[in-house]
Amino acid sequence: MTALPEGVWRDVVGQPEAVAELQHAVASPASMTHAWLFTGPPGSGRSVAARAFAAALQCPDGGDGTCHACRTVLAGTHADVRLVVPEGLSIGVKEMRTVIGLAGRAPSQGRFQVVVVEDADRMTEQAANALLKMLEEPPPRTVFLLCAPSLHPDDVSVTIRSRCRVVSLRTPPAAAIGEVLVRRDGVEPTLAEWSAAASGGHIGRARRLARDEDARAARKAVLDVPLALSSLGACLRAADDLVGTAAAESAAASGALDAAETEAVKASLGVGARGPGVAAASRGAGQLKELEKQQKSRATRIGRDTLDRALVDLAALYRDALVIATVRGDLARVPHLNHPDRSADALQLARTIGAEGALRRIDAVLAARTALEQAVKPQIAIEAMCVALRLPA
């Protein structure tokens, strides 16, 4: 087995070059800068690497993983580390300005004020402009760690990117993911190997597949779709199932959070109280409406993320079919499949739709992803996609 990173770096999987670069920056103040941009495909561990770096910056020993600073940073409770995690569809200017105001203060415990912005590509234009002003004239002991999928201007503006040092992460190899699942999560080796291979290089997804039977069942249901699309009725039923599954997952994930948040706000406003509490409760009606708006945005995001994960799996299966078709069905000549456990399905698709048909269907899946990003109603986008995926008569 290969040596795994230690200390705060132990969960940064399959990124030895990035870890070495960050460790060097921690150990050599001259190589530090006030803004860093972590890029890489989904599941590569952008936010994990950023949090590990934040802990190492605050740790007296450069990230040993055991001290109070390391533990509190990784737990999200360190007084000088701000985590900006979008719960809804975007990161707004109001939230960003609040974080920037706090980040401008002198550190109270650690060596730096550190701001970690997960999914920086979800910043609104106004939020990005507010951040840019801070990056242009940064406080001397403040460090910004931004995470985004790529350097494309749609993800990060050119002006923000030009003020950051870029740390590029890659999709971790399945072997590295499987090794971590076995050695750190206690997953049985055969299941760990399967989960790593089926995850598409997404560490979090691999863990979920290894631990959650429902996640495995959901993946199977999605990958069963292509060969079931034999009629218009089958296409519409498949679309209903995909959208319904996403809605159910969204409701399950956000329901408990919504209830707890609403009760906490009501308690703070004195809802249900008598006497002076009644006036306070009435003044807080706006806060409850704002909370409901945020919760609705979060539920929408969870639903879209669930659908997007399904679409990525579908596109990957059609990619497997495309590759197999180009080698005339000779699986021995295919170096890598995204879904190795569904090679029989990919082979059948390759024989049924051919390389050109697979390519057209990949385009249809990608078009559905774009439509969802542009706020097209999921039912319409997924129905149109499934009809485009229909098998030839």
Sequence and secondary structure as in RCSB ss.txt:
>XXXX:A:sequence
MTALPEGVWRDVVGQPEAVAELQHAVASPASMTHAWLFTGPPGSGRSVAARAFAAALQCPDGGDGTCHACRTVLA
GTHADVRLVVPEGLSIGVKEMRTVIGLAGRAPSQGRFQVVVVEDADRMTEQAANALLKMLEEPPPRTVFLLCAPS
LHPDDVSVTIRSRCRVVSLRTPPAAAIGEVLVRRDGVEPTLAEWSAAASGGHIGRARRLARDEDARAARKAVLDV
PLALSSLGACLRAADDLVGTAAAESAAASGALDAAETEAVKASLGVGARGPGVAAASRGAGQLKELEKQQKSRAT
RIGRDTLDRALVDLAALYRDALVIATVRGDLARVPHLNHPDRSADALQLARTIGAEGALRRIDAVLAARTALEQA
VKPQIAIEAMCVALRLPA
>XXXX:A:secstr
      GGGGG TT HHHHHHHHHHHH GGG  SEEEEE STTS HHHHHHHHHHHHH TTS  SSSHHHHHHHH
T  TTEEEE  SSS B HHHHHHHHHHHTS  SSSSSEEEEETTGGGB HHHHHHHHHHHHS  TTEEEEEEES 
SSTTTS HHHHTTSEEEE     HHHHHHHHHHTT   HHHHHHHHHHTTT HHHHHHHHH HHHHHHHHHHHTS
GGG  SHHHHHHHHHHHHHHHHHHHHHHHHHHHHHHHHHHHHHHTTT  THHHHHHHHTHHHHHHHHHHHHHHHH
HHHHHHHHHHHHHHHHHHHHHHHHHHTTT GGG S  SSGGGHHHHHHHHHHHHHHHHHHHHHHHHHHHHHHHTT
  HHHHHHHHHHHT    
